[in-house]
Amino acid sequence: MIRNAIQRFLYGRYGVDELGRVLVYTGLALMFLSVLTGSQVANGLSFAMYAVALFRMMSRNHAARRRENEGYLRRSAPVTRKMRLWRSMLRDKEHRYFKCPGCKKYLRVPRGKGRIAITCRSCGCQFTKES
């Protein structure tokens, strides 16, 4: 009986997306900070983050929430891309990564080959590095 009422209430709601997760995690970090420092500002910001996240999750205006999430993803894409690259570079023990001096793209070369000449596939720039 109660389960059906909750399901009916939640039917058609937007739910959780990437922006919602970021809001909740940021709110959690601010809550932790407010507990450690006793800051009322951090506590208020934490509450505001949770309120916005809850509003977005319970919203039935899917188009507006989707636009907000797409805008967030578009603005955060360079940072996310850079973090993924660095994470893969740290995990990869068989290759070294160098930044091309011409176009600034990262190039992957095998590790342990000594001094090698590297040619960028994008711009054709050549440089020498120790692998």
N, C-alpha and C positions, 0 to 999 in steps of 0.2 A: 504494500500500500504506500508506504513512505518512499520506497525505491522508485515506484512509478511516478510519484509527485516530483521527485528530484530529477528524474529523466525528462519529464515534461518541461520542467523549469529550464533545464540546460539545453533542450532541443533548439537548434538554430543559433546558438551562441558562437562567437568567433573562436574562442579557445586560445591556446598558447602558440606563439611563433617566436622567431629569433629575438625580435625587439622585446617581447614579453619576458623572455628568459633573461635578457640583459638587465631589464628593469628589476626583476626579482633578485638576481645575483648582486646587483649594485645596491639594492635596498638591504640585502643581507650583510654586505660588507660595511655599509654605513651604520647598520644596527650594531655590528661588532665593534666598530670604531667608537660609537657613542657609549657602549658599555665600558670600553677600556679607558676612554678619556672623560666620560661624564658630560660630553658636549650635547647640549639641547639642540643645537643647529643640526648636527649629524642625525640626531634622533628624529627631528622634524623632516629632514630630507628623506630619511629612510621611510617614514610614514607616507610621504608624498609619492615616492617610487612605488610602494606597494599599492597605494590607491589608484595610480595611473595604470599599473599592471592589471589590477582587478577590473577596472573600468574597461580596459581593452579586451580582457578575456570574456567578460559578460556582455559585450556589445553585440548587437545584431546587425550593425552596419558593416558588413563584410568588405564592401568596396573601399570605404574610408580606412579601415584597419589594414587592408592589403596595401593601399597606397603608402601609409605610414611605414609599414614594414619594408616595402621596396625602397623607399627613400633612405631608411636606415641602412639597409644592405648595400645600397649604392655608395653611401658615404663611408661605410666601414670596409668596403672591399679592398682598398689598397693595404690597409693595416692587416686584414685577415690574410691576404695573399702573402704579405711579407712574413707573417708569423708561420704560415704553413711551410714556406720556403726554408726558413731558419730551422724549423723542427725537422724537416727532412734532411737538411744539411748536417745537423747534429747526429742524426741516427745513421747516416750513411758513412760507414767506416771504409768503404772500398774506393771512394772517390774524393777528390778535392774540388772545391768550387772557387772560381775566380770571376771577378767582375771585369767585363770588357771595358777598356779605357775609351773606346769609341762610342758605343751605344748604351753602356752601363747595364747590359743584361748579364745574368749569371751564367757561366759556362761550367760544365762538369767534365773533369778529366780523371783518368785512372790514377790512383795513388801509387807511389813508389816507382815511377818510371824515370826518375832523375830530372834533369833540365830538359824541358820540351818546348817546342814552338806551338803556340795555340792560335788557331784561326777562328774568328767569330763567324758563325753561320749567317748571322743577320746582316752585319755591316762589312764583313771581309777584313776587318782589322786583325793584324798579326802582332803577337807579343810573346815573350819568352818568360816562363816561370818554372820554379822547382816544384815537381809534383811529389 
